[in-house]
């Protein structure tokens, strides 16, 4: 019998055409790999509430959770995950490494240079497609 997926959230936080990624801390599952910040939902928590809480706990960053950007189902060796990725806008707090080992603000093209979790790959592809589409529109007008 297949197990139900673990529902997790991910934040697509943009600043000056750069996107925030974070590095998983030592001792965690997939330690040292890069990901979009976010995490598991607590019981009874909505995805937007959980995502906002996770960014405050991990980074000290308060965000406004906006529209959903992508939904990804991925099976790891330990089980399936369902990722709900949302556009987010920073609204307060000072970015700190509370439950992450590092962070970077990267361009969509630079995302390929990082060892990013496999489940986040479809999100990267969509970001890169959107970025190339908006660039071509700018060059046409």
DAKA-V983528 format. One record per pair of residues at least 4 apart in sequence whose ideal C-beta (glycine too) atoms are under 6 Angstrom apart, sorted by the first residue. I is the first residue (numbers start at 1). J is the second residue. Records with the same first field share a line. If there is no record, write none. Layout:
I: J ; J
//
This chain:
3: 79
5: 80 ; 81 ; 82
6: 81
7: 41 ; 82
8: 40 ; 81 ; 83
9: 38 ; 47 ; 50 ; 51 ; 84
10: 36 ; 38 ; 83 ; 85
11: 36 ; 37 ; 38 ; 51 ; 55 ; 88
12: 69 ; 85 ; 87
13: 20 ; 88
14: 19
18: 105 ; 106 ; 107
19: 106
20: 105
21: 34 ; 104
22: 37 ; 100 ; 103
23: 34 ; 100 ; 101 ; 102
24: 28 ; 30 ; 31 ; 33
25: 101
26: 31
30: 117
33: 115 ; 117
34: 114 ; 115 ; 116
35: 117 ; 120
36: 120
37: 55 ; 58
38: 51 ; 54
39: 54
41: 45 ; 50
45: 49 ; 50
47: 84
48: 65
51: 65
52: 63 ; 65
54: 58
55: 59 ; 61 ; 63
58: 98 ; 99 ; 100
59: 95
60: 93 ; 94 ; 96 ; 98
61: 93 ; 95
62: 91 ; 92 ; 93
63: 88 ; 90
64: 89 ; 91
65: 86 ; 88
66: 87
67: 87
68: 86
69: 85 ; 87
70: 85 ; 123 ; 126
71: 84
72: 83 ; 119 ; 122
73: 82
74: 81 ; 119
75: 80
81: 119
83: 119
85: 123
106: 110 ; 111
108: 127 ; 128 ; 131
111: 124
116: 120
//
